[in-house]
């Protein structure tokens, strides 16, 4: 019994085409992963890397990062430094992500924010700025310079102006701990300077509104509820409502 070669070739070709469509995306992703490791080489073992979608906006406070522990042609194993959780990523999935390498990001630029009451004179704010600038200049082993000091937010209802202080640190983002220590020391110093200059911001007191639900229940419980309500109302009188101008 003869077999038509054309029919046989057509059947095999159909199977090959279907199989190619089935495994094509997976093979393509694996190939992208191999290129990531062998050609692009965006990280090495021991680097801290932030992984994000390319469309996401990067955080100005520094991105959450993973510590690379092992790399092979197929996967990358990393530990999330904030919690110590360990995860394994396929290199193909990382190929299309935005990878921020902290070890290759020298002289970290960071910022802190301070708030002043809206009626603080501008001259007082300039004295504050000079004090902060002197603090930075006296610590050249930590800070390179103060890059900027500018108002970024004005809240008339809450009666404050928020300033951002931008600074450049000598460490890379890989050395996150010294950066955080330096920022904490500067933030504490800013609070003390504001106390000395009498320009520390305090949020205005807000009114308290209490609404009691009506219902029937145990008379003892109702009496306790009334006493609690009266106590809360007395407490609320200590926080007067803001008067309209």
Buried (B, 14 or more C-beta within 10 A) or exposed (E): EEEEEEEEEEEEEEEEEEEEEEEEEEEEBBEBBBBBBEEEEBBEEEBBBBBBEEEEEEEEEBBBBBBBBEBEEEBBBBBBBEEEEEEEBBBBBBBEBBBBBBBBBEEBBBBBEBBBBEEBEEEBBEBBBEBBBEBBEEEEEBBBEBBEBEEEEEEEEBBBBBBBBBBBBBBBBBBBEBBEEBBEEBEEBBEEBBEEBEBBBEEEEEEBEEEEEEEEEEEEEEEEBEEEEEEEEEEBEEEEEEEEE
